[in-house]
Amino acid sequence: MRVIINNKRYGALRTFSDRKQAFNEYLDQKKKLEAEERHNDCLKNKEIIKTSVGRKAYRFLRRAQNTNQLEKEKRGKRENLKKPRRRKKKRGKKRERNKRRQRKSLKRMDQIVKAGIG
């Protein structure tokens, strides 16, 4: 902040509204320059595409983008398919654990019944 305040141009603008107006004008100029640069870049790209090598490169890049999108979609589908399987494995493990517990409790009950009768 001190760097800005010590700048001579900052002191030339007396009021806050003048400073704000100058800053907004600067932002507008910057936006216009950036938009113009983007426009020029687009024109250059169009010229490159017009050449036969550029067309081939453009097609190649389009295909690469499409294949990347398809691969991402496939990966997403694979991940979605894996999740339920994991859940099934967990369910299976829980089910086996519950079966073992039930068998143990039934064996204990059989032992208690046999001990009581015998």
Backbone as CSV, one residue per row, in Angstrom:
resi,resn,N_x,N_y,N_z,CA_x,CA_y,CA_z,C_x,C_y,C_z
1,MET,0.831,-1.192,0.000,0.000,0.000,0.000,0.868,1.244,0.000
2,ARG,1.972,1.224,0.732,2.855,2.392,0.781,3.415,2.706,-0.589
3,VAL,3.697,1.666,-1.362,4.238,1.881,-2.699,3.251,2.681,-3.541
4,ILE,1.993,2.344,-3.421,0.962,3.039,-4.196,0.805,4.475,-3.715
5,ILE,0.786,4.676,-2.420,0.581,6.022,-1.875,1.762,6.934,-2.210
6,ASN,2.952,6.396,-2.225,4.132,7.208,-2.521,4.300,7.503,-3.996
7,ASN,3.527,6.855,-4.849,3.601,7.089,-6.285,3.086,8.497,-6.597
8,LYS,3.769,9.211,-7.474,3.402,10.595,-7.828,2.038,10.661,-8.504
9,ARG,1.727,9.656,-9.296,0.445,9.671,-10.006,-0.720,9.557,-9.036
10,TYR,-0.518,8.868,-7.932,-1.567,8.728,-6.916,-1.869,10.083,-6.283
11,GLY,-0.844,10.863,-6.046,-1.026,12.193,-5.459,-1.652,13.184,-6.413
12,ALA,-1.518,12.952,-7.722,-2.072,13.882,-8.706,-3.598,13.875,-8.670
13,LEU,-4.189,12.749,-8.355,-5.644,12.668,-8.249,-6.019,12.970,-6.801
14,ARG,-6.720,14.056,-6.607,-6.984,14.542,-5.256,-8.063,13.755,-4.512
15,THR,-9.181,13.510,-5.166,-10.306,12.897,-4.454,-10.375,11.394,-4.738
16,PHE,-11.064,10.709,-3.851,-11.242,9.274,-3.985,-12.031,8.934,-5.244
17,SER,-13.026,9.733,-5.561,-13.850,9.469,-6.754,-13.013,9.594,-8.032
18,ASP,-12.076,10.546,-8.073,-11.198,10.667,-9.235,-10.314,9.429,-9.375
19,ARG,-9.787,8.979,-8.247,-8.929,7.791,-8.259,-9.713,6.562,-8.718
20,LYS,-10.935,6.442,-8.222,-11.787,5.316,-8.579,-12.125,5.358,-10.064
21,GLN,-12.432,6.548,-10.570,-12.770,6.695,-11.978,-11.570,6.323,-12.857
22,ALA,-10.382,6.760,-12.475,-9.177,6.435,-13.240,-8.935,4.922,-13.239
23,PHE,-9.149,4.303,-12.101,-8.959,2.861,-12.002,-9.962,2.121,-12.886
24,ASN,-11.214,2.534,-12.870,-12.235,1.896,-13.710,-11.918,2.065,-15.196
25,GLU,-11.405,3.237,-15.578,-10.998,3.447,-16.969,-9.863,2.496,-17.343
26,TYR,-8.937,2.318,-16.422,-7.826,1.392,-16.647,-8.352,-0.030,-16.840
27,LEU,-9.303,-0.438,-16.000,-9.877,-1.780,-16.141,-10.576,-1.952,-17.482
28,ASP,-11.317,-0.925,-17.922,-12.001,-0.987,-19.213,-10.998,-1.144,-20.352
29,GLN,-9.914,-0.369,-20.297,-8.887,-0.471,-21.334,-8.264,-1.861,-21.350
30,LYS,-8.008,-2.376,-20.168,-7.392,-3.699,-20.058,-8.309,-4.769,-20.639
31,LYS,-9.616,-4.679,-20.338,-10.578,-5.647,-20.871,-10.621,-5.589,-22.399
32,LYS,-10.622,-4.366,-22.942,-10.658,-4.205,-24.391,-9.421,-4.809,-25.039
33,LEU,-8.252,-4.569,-24.441,-7.013,-5.118,-24.993,-7.021,-6.650,-24.955
34,GLU,-7.485,-7.214,-23.856,-7.541,-8.667,-23.753,-8.515,-9.261,-24.768
35,ALA,-9.661,-8.614,-24.947,-10.638,-9.096,-25.926,-10.052,-9.015,-27.331
36,GLU,-9.335,-7.941,-27.620,-8.720,-7.783,-28.930,-7.650,-8.854,-29.159
37,GLU,-6.873,-9.158,-28.121,-5.852,-10.199,-28.236,-6.491,-11.563,-28.501
38,ARG,-7.581,-11.857,-27.801,-8.280,-13.126,-28.026,-8.803,-13.211,-29.453
39,HIS,-9.334,-12.094,-29.936,-9.868,-12.046,-31.292,-8.751,-12.306,-32.303
40,ASN,-7.597,-11.664,-32.096,-6.463,-11.863,-32.998,-5.974,-13.306,-32.956
41,ASP,-5.954,-13.892,-31.781,-5.551,-15.291,-31.662,-6.501,-16.200,-32.425
42,CYS,-7.798,-15.917,-32.340,-8.786,-16.712,-33.070,-8.564,-16.599,-34.577
43,LEU,-8.281,-15.393,-35.046,-8.028,-15.206,-36.468,-6.793,-15.984,-36.909
44,LYS,-5.744,-15.964,-36.091,-4.535,-16.725,-36.416,-4.846,-18.214,-36.475
45,ASN,-5.630,-18.681,-35.517,-5.992,-20.102,-35.500,-6.803,-20.488,-36.726
46,LYS,-7.693,-19.609,-37.149,-8.489,-19.890,-38.344,-7.605,-19.978,-39.579
47,GLU,-6.597,-19.098,-39.655,-5.679,-19.138,-40.788,-4.891,-20.448,-40.797
48,ILE,-4.489,-20.894,-39.633,-3.735,-22.146,-39.542,-4.608,-23.318,-39.974
49,ILE,-5.863,-23.291,-39.582,-6.774,-24.381,-39.921,-7.028,-24.435,-41.419
50,LYS,-6.948,-23.298,-42.082,-7.201,-23.270,-43.514,-6.149,-24.052,-44.292
51,THR,-4.943,-24.133,-43.785,-3.909,-24.906,-44.467,-4.210,-26.386,-44.297
52,SER,-3.686,-27.205,-45.208,-3.985,-28.638,-45.154,-3.393,-29.276,-43.897
53,VAL,-2.205,-28.870,-43.507,-1.590,-29.414,-42.301,-2.408,-29.001,-41.087
54,GLY,-2.854,-27.776,-41.093,-3.662,-27.284,-39.989,-4.969,-28.041,-39.874
55,ARG,-5.573,-28.360,-41.023,-6.829,-29.108,-41.004,-6.627,-30.490,-40.402
56,LYS,-5.535,-31.120,-40.822,-5.254,-32.450,-40.290,-5.019,-32.396,-38.791
57,ALA,-4.260,-31.397,-38.378,-3.995,-31.254,-36.941,-5.287,-30.978,-36.190
58,TYR,-6.144,-30.138,-36.763,-7.417,-29.804,-36.134,-8.274,-31.058,-35.981
59,ARG,-8.347,-31.873,-37.029,-9.120,-33.122,-36.955,-8.542,-34.060,-35.906
60,PHE,-7.206,-34.150,-35.899,-6.546,-35.024,-34.929,-6.864,-34.582,-33.507
61,LEU,-6.778,-33.277,-33.258,-7.067,-32.774,-31.922,-8.516,-33.015,-31.533
62,ARG,-9.433,-32.851,-32.474,-10.846,-33.114,-32.198,-11.057,-34.570,-31.814
63,ARG,-10.424,-35.471,-32.584,-10.564,-36.895,-32.282,-9.984,-37.216,-30.907
64,ALA,-8.836,-36.591,-30.627,-8.194,-36.837,-29.328,-9.101,-36.365,-28.196
65,GLN,-9.722,-35.208,-28.370,-10.646,-34.712,-27.345,-11.818,-35.664,-27.176
66,ASN,-12.371,-36.142,-28.295,-13.508,-37.067,-28.223,-13.110,-38.370,-27.546
67,THR,-11.929,-38.889,-27.881,-11.505,-40.141,-27.258,-11.247,-39.936,-25.775
68,ASN,-10.689,-38.790,-25.408,-10.470,-38.517,-23.983,-11.798,-38.470,-23.237
69,GLN,-12.792,-37.847,-23.855,-14.106,-37.782,-23.214,-14.709,-39.175,-23.076
70,LEU,-14.575,-39.983,-24.121,-15.111,-41.337,-24.060,-14.406,-42.156,-22.991
71,GLU,-13.075,-42.002,-22.899,-12.335,-42.736,-21.878,-12.769,-42.321,-20.476
72,LYS,-12.984,-41.031,-20.291,-13.445,-40.554,-18.984,-14.811,-41.140,-18.652
73,GLU,-15.690,-41.160,-19.652,-17.015,-41.732,-19.425,-16.915,-43.218,-19.088
74,LYS,-16.056,-43.936,-19.817,-15.883,-45.361,-19.540,-15.346,-45.577,-18.134
75,ARG,-14.353,-44.740,-17.756,-13.798,-44.861,-16.411,-14.883,-44.631,-15.372
76,GLY,-15.718,-43.629,-15.617,-16.807,-43.340,-14.692,-17.772,-44.507,-14.582
77,LYS,-18.089,-45.131,-15.724,-18.992,-46.282,-15.704,-18.356,-47.449,-14.965
78,ARG,-17.037,-47.657,-15.202,-16.352,-48.744,-14.514,-16.360,-48.521,-13.011
79,GLU,-16.090,-47.279,-12.610,-16.080,-46.977,-11.177,-17.464,-47.192,-10.574
80,ASN,-18.500,-46.808,-11.321,-19.858,-47.012,-10.820,-20.175,-48.494,-10.699
81,LEU,-19.630,-49.299,-11.595,-19.879,-50.742,-11.520,-19.105,-51.366,-10.367
82,LYS,-17.939,-50.845,-10.066,-17.126,-51.415,-8.994,-17.741,-51.174,-7.628
83,LYS,-18.343,-50.040,-7.434,-18.868,-49.699,-6.114,-19.897,-50.702,-5.602
84,PRO,-20.908,-51.093,-6.395,-21.862,-52.075,-5.872,-21.214,-53.415,-5.563
85,ARG,-20.205,-53.810,-6.348,-19.532,-55.071,-6.077,-18.879,-55.039,-4.716
86,ARG,-18.249,-53.923,-4.415,-17.624,-53.790,-3.104,-18.670,-53.914,-2.004
87,ARG,-19.794,-53.290,-2.252,-20.871,-53.363,-1.259,-21.337,-54.797,-1.092
88,LYS,-21.442,-55.520,-2.212,-21.869,-56.910,-2.133,-20.857,-57.728,-1.349
89,LYS,-19.564,-57.457,-1.560,-18.544,-58.188,-0.818,-18.682,-57.906,0.672
90,LYS,-18.904,-56.631,0.999,-19.066,-56.290,2.413,-20.297,-56.979,2.994
91,ARG,-21.375,-56.974,2.201,-22.595,-57.640,2.664,-22.352,-59.124,2.875
92,GLY,-21.615,-59.717,1.943,-21.309,-61.139,2.051,-20.495,-61.435,3.289
93,LYS,-19.513,-60.573,3.585,-18.695,-60.775,4.772,-19.531,-60.654,6.031
94,LYS,-20.387,-59.663,6.058,-21.263,-59.493,7.235,-22.182,-60.694,7.392
95,ARG,-22.702,-61.169,6.275,-23.617,-62.297,6.319,-22.915,-63.545,6.856
96,GLU,-21.692,-63.783,6.371,-20.928,-64.933,6.857,-20.632,-64.804,8.347
97,ARG,-20.261,-63.597,8.765,-19.988,-63.370,10.183,-21.232,-63.643,11.024
98,ASN,-22.388,-63.182,10.566,-23.639,-63.424,11.292,-23.986,-64.915,11.332
99,LYS,-23.731,-65.637,10.225,-23.988,-67.075,10.201,-23.122,-67.793,11.226
100,ARG,-21.821,-67.405,11.282,-20.918,-68.033,12.256,-21.393,-67.790,13.682
101,ARG,-21.802,-66.575,13.959,-22.295,-66.248,15.302,-23.535,-67.075,15.642
102,GLN,-24.422,-67.195,14.665,-25.647,-67.950,14.891,-25.339,-69.422,15.139
103,ARG,-24.403,-69.994,14.370,-24.017,-71.392,14.579,-23.455,-71.601,15.976
104,LYS,-22.587,-70.673,16.405,-22.006,-70.778,17.749,-23.095,-70.743,18.818
105,SER,-24.021,-69.807,18.647,-25.083,-69.711,19.659,-25.957,-70.968,19.641
106,LEU,-26.235,-71.536,18.472,-27.012,-72.778,18.405,-26.261,-73.946,19.039
107,LYS,-24.944,-74.020,18.822,-24.154,-75.088,19.452,-24.190,-74.958,20.964
108,ARG,-24.081,-73.722,21.458,-24.153,-73.502,22.904,-25.503,-73.945,23.453
109,MET,-26.570,-73.577,22.704,-27.909,-73.974,23.166,-28.038,-75.491,23.175
110,ASP,-27.496,-76.165,22.142,-27.530,-77.633,22.112,-26.784,-78.203,23.306
111,GLN,-25.624,-77.628,23.617,-24.849,-78.110,24.762,-25.609,-77.912,26.066
112,ILE,-26.264,-76.751,26.197,-27.032,-76.470,27.414,-28.204,-77.445,27.535
113,VAL,-28.887,-77.675,26.414,-30.032,-78.590,26.424,-29.569,-79.998,26.751
114,LYS,-28.481,-80.446,26.152,-27.961,-81.804,26.419,-27.503,-81.918,27.871
115,ALA,-26.877,-80.888,28.354,-26.397,-80.912,29.752,-27.585,-80.944,30.721
116,GLY,-28.656,-80.244,30.401,-29.838,-80.199,31.259,-30.595,-81.498,31.243
117,ILE,-30.653,-82.160,30.094,-31.389,-83.411,29.968,-30.554,-84.573,30.520
118,GLY,-29.290,-84.569,30.214,-28.464,-85.725,30.563,-28.049,-85.713,31.955
